[in-house]
């Protein structure tokens, strides 16, 4: 499973769902303008 809000990802972007970014070790939602 992939992670969404506040999911711990460390430095691994693949831990976050598509559309989410690994930021400061947690998954954050990214809006593509």
mmCIF file of the N, C-alpha and C atoms, coordinates in Angstrom:
data_MODEL
# 
_entry.id   MODEL 
# 
loop_
_atom_site.group_PDB 
_atom_site.id 
_atom_site.type_symbol 
_atom_site.label_atom_id 
_atom_site.label_alt_id 
_atom_site.label_comp_id 
_atom_site.label_asym_id 
_atom_site.label_entity_id 
_atom_site.label_seq_id 
_atom_site.pdbx_PDB_ins_code 
_atom_site.Cartn_x 
_atom_site.Cartn_y 
_atom_site.Cartn_z 
_atom_site.occupancy 
_atom_site.B_iso_or_equiv 
_atom_site.pdbx_formal_charge 
_atom_site.auth_seq_id 
_atom_site.auth_comp_id 
_atom_site.auth_asym_id 
_atom_site.auth_atom_id 
_atom_site.pdbx_PDB_model_num 
ATOM 1  N N  . UNK A 1 1  ? 0.843  -1.207 0.000   1.00 0.00 ? 1  UNK A N  1 
ATOM 2  C CA . UNK A 1 1  ? 0.000  0.000  0.000   1.00 0.00 ? 1  UNK A CA 1 
ATOM 3  C C  . UNK A 1 1  ? 0.875  1.252  0.000   1.00 0.00 ? 1  UNK A C  1 
ATOM 4  N N  . UNK A 1 2  ? 0.346  2.316  -0.560  1.00 0.00 ? 2  UNK A N  1 
ATOM 5  C CA . UNK A 1 2  ? 1.085  3.574  -0.570  1.00 0.00 ? 2  UNK A CA 1 
ATOM 6  C C  . UNK A 1 2  ? 0.561  4.472  0.537   1.00 0.00 ? 2  UNK A C  1 
ATOM 7  N N  . UNK A 1 3  ? 1.364  5.447  0.904   1.00 0.00 ? 3  UNK A N  1 
ATOM 8  C CA . UNK A 1 3  ? 1.002  6.308  2.018   1.00 0.00 ? 3  UNK A CA 1 
ATOM 9  C C  . UNK A 1 3  ? 0.405  7.638  1.589   1.00 0.00 ? 3  UNK A C  1 
ATOM 10 N N  . UNK A 1 4  ? -0.500 8.153  2.434   1.00 0.00 ? 4  UNK A N  1 
ATOM 11 C CA . UNK A 1 4  ? -1.083 9.469  2.173   1.00 0.00 ? 4  UNK A CA 1 
ATOM 12 C C  . UNK A 1 4  ? -0.656 10.426 3.287   1.00 0.00 ? 4  UNK A C  1 
ATOM 13 N N  . UNK A 1 5  ? -1.554 11.234 3.805   1.00 0.00 ? 5  UNK A N  1 
ATOM 14 C CA . UNK A 1 5  ? -1.183 12.285 4.748   1.00 0.00 ? 5  UNK A CA 1 
ATOM 15 C C  . UNK A 1 5  ? -0.490 11.766 6.000   1.00 0.00 ? 5  UNK A C  1 
ATOM 16 N N  . UNK A 1 6  ? 0.672  12.388 6.302   1.00 0.00 ? 6  UNK A N  1 
ATOM 17 C CA . UNK A 1 6  ? 1.469  12.085 7.486   1.00 0.00 ? 6  UNK A CA 1 
ATOM 18 C C  . UNK A 1 6  ? 2.033  10.671 7.521   1.00 0.00 ? 6  UNK A C  1 
ATOM 19 N N  . UNK A 1 7  ? 1.983  9.957  6.385   1.00 0.00 ? 7  UNK A N  1 
ATOM 20 C CA . UNK A 1 7  ? 2.600  8.627  6.325   1.00 0.00 ? 7  UNK A CA 1 
ATOM 21 C C  . UNK A 1 7  ? 4.113  8.809  6.338   1.00 0.00 ? 7  UNK A C  1 
ATOM 22 N N  . UNK A 1 8  ? 4.809  8.043  7.164   1.00 0.00 ? 8  UNK A N  1 
ATOM 23 C CA . UNK A 1 8  ? 6.265  8.152  7.226   1.00 0.00 ? 8  UNK A CA 1 
ATOM 24 C C  . UNK A 1 8  ? 6.892  7.537  5.983   1.00 0.00 ? 8  UNK A C  1 
ATOM 25 N N  . UNK A 1 9  ? 7.693  8.339  5.286   1.00 0.00 ? 9  UNK A N  1 
ATOM 26 C CA . UNK A 1 9  ? 8.342  7.847  4.072   1.00 0.00 ? 9  UNK A CA 1 
ATOM 27 C C  . UNK A 1 9  ? 9.863  7.912  4.168   1.00 0.00 ? 9  UNK A C  1 
ATOM 28 N N  . UNK A 1 10 ? 10.392 8.561  5.207   1.00 0.00 ? 10 UNK A N  1 
ATOM 29 C CA . UNK A 1 10 ? 11.839 8.681  5.320   1.00 0.00 ? 10 UNK A CA 1 
ATOM 30 C C  . UNK A 1 10 ? 12.401 9.476  4.152   1.00 0.00 ? 10 UNK A C  1 
ATOM 31 N N  . UNK A 1 11 ? 13.168 8.804  3.283   1.00 0.00 ? 11 UNK A N  1 
ATOM 32 C CA . UNK A 1 11 ? 13.671 9.455  2.071   1.00 0.00 ? 11 UNK A CA 1 
ATOM 33 C C  . UNK A 1 11 ? 13.197 8.700  0.836   1.00 0.00 ? 11 UNK A C  1 
ATOM 34 N N  . UNK A 1 12 ? 12.212 7.818  1.024   1.00 0.00 ? 12 UNK A N  1 
ATOM 35 C CA . UNK A 1 12 ? 11.755 6.962  -0.058  1.00 0.00 ? 12 UNK A CA 1 
ATOM 36 C C  . UNK A 1 12 ? 10.456 7.470  -0.672  1.00 0.00 ? 12 UNK A C  1 
ATOM 37 N N  . UNK A 1 13 ? 10.571 8.158  -1.816  1.00 0.00 ? 13 UNK A N  1 
ATOM 38 C CA . UNK A 1 13 ? 9.403  8.700  -2.501  1.00 0.00 ? 13 UNK A CA 1 
ATOM 39 C C  . UNK A 1 13 ? 8.377  7.619  -2.837  1.00 0.00 ? 13 UNK A C  1 
ATOM 40 N N  . UNK A 1 14 ? 8.844  6.389  -3.072  1.00 0.00 ? 14 UNK A N  1 
ATOM 41 C CA . UNK A 1 14 ? 7.928  5.306  -3.455  1.00 0.00 ? 14 UNK A CA 1 
ATOM 42 C C  . UNK A 1 14 ? 6.989  4.898  -2.324  1.00 0.00 ? 14 UNK A C  1 
ATOM 43 N N  . UNK A 1 15 ? 7.269  5.384  -1.107  1.00 0.00 ? 15 UNK A N  1 
ATOM 44 C CA . UNK A 1 15 ? 6.378  5.094  0.021   1.00 0.00 ? 15 UNK A CA 1 
ATOM 45 C C  . UNK A 1 15 ? 5.083  5.902  -0.059  1.00 0.00 ? 15 UNK A C  1 
ATOM 46 N N  . UNK A 1 16 ? 5.101  6.969  -0.861  1.00 0.00 ? 16 UNK A N  1 
ATOM 47 C CA . UNK A 1 16 ? 3.930  7.842  -0.973  1.00 0.00 ? 16 UNK A CA 1 
ATOM 48 C C  . UNK A 1 16 ? 3.112  7.518  -2.220  1.00 0.00 ? 16 UNK A C  1 
ATOM 49 N N  . UNK A 1 17 ? 1.801  7.744  -2.123  1.00 0.00 ? 17 UNK A N  1 
ATOM 50 C CA . UNK A 1 17 ? 0.920  7.499  -3.263  1.00 0.00 ? 17 UNK A CA 1 
ATOM 51 C C  . UNK A 1 17 ? 1.229  8.445  -4.412  1.00 0.00 ? 17 UNK A C  1 
ATOM 52 N N  . UNK A 1 18 ? 0.736  8.096  -5.605  1.00 0.00 ? 18 UNK A N  1 
ATOM 53 C CA . UNK A 1 18 ? 0.876  8.979  -6.754  1.00 0.00 ? 18 UNK A CA 1 
ATOM 54 C C  . UNK A 1 18 ? 0.139  10.277 -6.433  1.00 0.00 ? 18 UNK A C  1 
ATOM 55 N N  . UNK A 1 19 ? 0.773  11.403 -6.697  1.00 0.00 ? 19 UNK A N  1 
ATOM 56 C CA . UNK A 1 19 ? 0.164  12.688 -6.378  1.00 0.00 ? 19 UNK A CA 1 
ATOM 57 C C  . UNK A 1 19 ? 0.581  13.207 -5.012  1.00 0.00 ? 19 UNK A C  1 
ATOM 58 N N  . UNK A 1 20 ? 1.383  12.389 -4.298  1.00 0.00 ? 20 UNK A N  1 
ATOM 59 C CA . UNK A 1 20 ? 1.878  12.795 -2.998  1.00 0.00 ? 20 UNK A CA 1 
ATOM 60 C C  . UNK A 1 20 ? 3.392  12.890 -3.070  1.00 0.00 ? 20 UNK A C  1 
ATOM 61 N N  . UNK A 1 21 ? 3.966  13.744 -2.216  1.00 0.00 ? 21 UNK A N  1 
ATOM 62 C CA . UNK A 1 21 ? 5.409  13.945 -2.217  1.00 0.00 ? 21 UNK A CA 1 
ATOM 63 C C  . UNK A 1 21 ? 5.989  13.646 -0.841  1.00 0.00 ? 21 UNK A C  1 
ATOM 64 N N  . UNK A 1 22 ? 7.136  12.979 -0.832  1.00 0.00 ? 22 UNK A N  1 
ATOM 65 C CA . UNK A 1 22 ? 7.827  12.711 0.422   1.00 0.00 ? 22 UNK A CA 1 
ATOM 66 C C  . UNK A 1 22 ? 8.565  13.977 0.834   1.00 0.00 ? 22 UNK A C  1 
ATOM 67 N N  . UNK A 1 23 ? 8.038  14.673 1.841   1.00 0.00 ? 23 UNK A N  1 
ATOM 68 C CA . UNK A 1 23 ? 8.606  15.929 2.291   1.00 0.00 ? 23 UNK A CA 1 
ATOM 69 C C  . UNK A 1 23 ? 8.839  15.899 3.788   1.00 0.00 ? 23 UNK A C  1 
ATOM 70 N N  . UNK A 1 24 ? 10.085 16.196 4.213   1.00 0.00 ? 24 UNK A N  1 
ATOM 71 C CA . UNK A 1 24 ? 10.445 16.150 5.625   1.00 0.00 ? 24 UNK A CA 1 
ATOM 72 C C  . UNK A 1 24 ? 10.066 14.816 6.260   1.00 0.00 ? 24 UNK A C  1 
ATOM 73 N N  . UNK A 1 25 ? 10.297 13.747 5.508   1.00 0.00 ? 25 UNK A N  1 
ATOM 74 C CA . UNK A 1 25 ? 10.084 12.361 5.935   1.00 0.00 ? 25 UNK A CA 1 
ATOM 75 C C  . UNK A 1 25 ? 8.622  11.947 6.039   1.00 0.00 ? 25 UNK A C  1 
ATOM 76 N N  . UNK A 1 26 ? 7.701  12.833 5.609   1.00 0.00 ? 26 UNK A N  1 
ATOM 77 C CA . UNK A 1 26 ? 6.282  12.491 5.632   1.00 0.00 ? 26 UNK A CA 1 
ATOM 78 C C  . UNK A 1 26 ? 5.661  12.772 4.270   1.00 0.00 ? 26 UNK A C  1 
ATOM 79 N N  . UNK A 1 27 ? 4.615  12.022 3.940   1.00 0.00 ? 27 UNK A N  1 
ATOM 80 C CA . UNK A 1 27 ? 3.933  12.225 2.664   1.00 0.00 ? 27 UNK A CA 1 
ATOM 81 C C  . UNK A 1 27 ? 3.015  13.444 2.733   1.00 0.00 ? 27 UNK A C  1 
ATOM 82 N N  . UNK A 1 28 ? 3.154  14.310 1.752   1.00 0.00 ? 28 UNK A N  1 
ATOM 83 C CA . UNK A 1 28 ? 2.346  15.514 1.690   1.00 0.00 ? 28 UNK A CA 1 
ATOM 84 C C  . UNK A 1 28 ? 1.670  15.574 0.321   1.00 0.00 ? 28 UNK A C  1 
ATOM 85 N N  . UNK A 1 29 ? 0.461  16.122 0.280   1.00 0.00 ? 29 UNK A N  1 
ATOM 86 C CA . UNK A 1 29 ? -0.263 16.202 -0.985  1.00 0.00 ? 29 UNK A CA 1 
ATOM 87 C C  . UNK A 1 29 ? 0.317  17.290 -1.870  1.00 0.00 ? 29 UNK A C  1 
ATOM 88 N N  . UNK A 1 30 ? 0.461  16.973 -3.136  1.00 0.00 ? 30 UNK A N  1 
ATOM 89 C CA . UNK A 1 30 ? 1.003  17.925 -4.098  1.00 0.00 ? 30 UNK A CA 1 
ATOM 90 C C  . UNK A 1 30 ? -0.065 18.233 -5.140  1.00 0.00 ? 30 UNK A C  1 
ATOM 91 N N  . UNK A 1 31 ? -0.331 19.509 -5.349  1.00 0.00 ? 31 UNK A N  1 
ATOM 92 C CA . UNK A 1 31 ? -1.294 19.911 -6.375  1.00 0.00 ? 31 UNK A CA 1 
ATOM 93 C C  . UNK A 1 31 ? -0.529 20.337 -7.626  1.00 0.00 ? 31 UNK A C  1 
ATOM 94 N N  . UNK A 1 32 ? -0.854 19.705 -8.749  1.00 0.00 ? 32 UNK A N  1 
ATOM 95 C CA . UNK A 1 32 ? -0.214 20.078 -10.010 1.00 0.00 ? 32 UNK A CA 1 
ATOM 96 C C  . UNK A 1 32 ? -1.065 21.144 -10.683 1.00 0.00 ? 32 UNK A C  1 
ATOM 97 N N  . UNK A 1 33 ? -0.515 22.348 -10.798 1.00 0.00 ? 33 UNK A N  1 
ATOM 98 C CA . UNK A 1 33 ? -1.264 23.440 -11.405 1.00 0.00 ? 33 UNK A CA 1 
ATOM 99 C C  . UNK A 1 33 ? -1.176 23.373 -12.918 1.00 0.00 ? 33 UNK A C  1 
# 
